[in-house]
Amino acid sequence: MTWNIFGHDGAVNYFKRQCEPSNTRHAYLITGPEGVGRLTLAKAFVKALNCQEPPAKYDFCDKCQACRQIEAEAWPDLTILRPIENARDIKIDQVRQMQQSLALAPYQSQWRVVIIPDFQNATVAASNALLKSLEEPPARAIIILTADARENLLETIASRCGILRLRPMSVDATAKVLQNKLELEVNEAKKIAHLAGGRVGTAIHFAQNQDMLEEYHDTLSQLHEILPETKRARLQYAETVSKRKGNQRENVSGLLSVWLTFWRDVMIAHSGADLPIVNLAQSDTVKTIASQLSLPQIEVILKALEKGLEQINANVNSRLVLENILLNIPRLKV
Ligand SMILES: [Zn+2]
């Protein structure tokens, strides 16, 4: 096992070669579905660049102060740029601020590194601002972007990065990781690996939070139940959701995030693209739904969901948001 990362040997070997100073680039892009291990890989690369007691060349110990601080995101020469609270995207001001700090020499290592997860969510203005850093990179800086797919970034950005695409592992391989790492019993491991669609990070998360696993499953089932229903039944469903206990905004935004994974799968199934779907356990339903819709119809649904999540962040009434989305989805056979 290399770098303690499962199932991405090719990617690990690539980054090991990048540790050789003459190979190191100023920008990388790691793509793949959420939960597949993009951020874990980015951090492992930073550890390999900085480990104080590497057990082998371009390896890391995961125990020294550098490794521990990188893991805890407290290493002075590492910045992880995330959206500010309640926002879904990276703003231009954050990029500008990052660029100022990136121009300074590193505090205690060879490189100053910035990791920007989910850069597909950055605003166009923020993307254009970042482009400047990629065109004229500061001497001792490395920028690592992660995204769901290269196609969702400006091509001018992607083309300046060393690109690594992480694919989910097979269900069996994921199940093996769960069995070895968490000592799960074989059938349980297979069930969880299936639901997580071969995304190891997601699978481990589900295995450690059984409640989340059930909730995820429930949320998808509710979507499947509501698809053949009338407007009236859908509005009743929105009312029921709005009366659930807990924070209404968080409830609805959690629900929409899960639905979004399903509809992205429908889009993939419809396009026939060679991309792995997330909800493997629902692959039959995904195909059935995809066959009843046109591409523009699927796009309308995806846009409605994405807009809905933004509206909830902007404090729009979450029940109205949910109603609007449900009315945007045609009646379908499941
Ligand atoms: Zn170390």
Boltz pocket constraint, residues with backbone or C-beta under 6 A from the ligand:
constraints:
  - pocket:
      binder: B
      contacts: [[A, 47], [A, 50], [A, 51], [A, 52], [A, 53], [A, 54], [A, 60], [A, 61], [A, 62], [A, 63], [A, 64], [A, 65], [A, 66], [A, 67]]
      max_distance: 6.0
